[in-house]
Amino acid sequence: MKTQWLFMGFILLWMSGCTAVQVQQKSAVNFNDFRKFTFVKPDIQGNKNPLYRSGITDDMIQNAIAAELTKKDWFGMIINLTC
């Protein structure tokens, strides 16, 4: 009985790794024409759990993205949007 559950668990784990990833893109957009980027705070705040959403995590993600784009000769812009 125990080996049957172990076998079923193995099959479920194996099948969960067989998912396909689809990417949609618009081929008419030529990203070689763009050289500037910025980060804007969203109007909608999703998950408020600090384990999933924190200023430290946001800064780390933005810094990593900015570093990679800067390596590709993109220019970061600071935009202050106040209403």
Steps between C-alpha positions, in 0.01 A plus 500: 500500500784737587677437168177573314479848659867556433453403135195729467696786655786443258260500203334824616836667553621385159183621325516842668836555331347444156330836472553717193588869511352728238628847420297751306666788324415752236748456218427844353675674792870559442665537841825613339341845463469541879787605726334646815327336793342599830313342788158629597311414818175323413167651596379165628671339797455124487620276778579695817678209668854622580641155423389541138511875456751730663701807409825307537387234253373760255831689516700181444291405196515850352875526556558164331286597200664844475849343512420262216339770285790738565740230377306509172543881468152587622452820699299515822267793552349631823143613464316654795130444458306693763135581482 
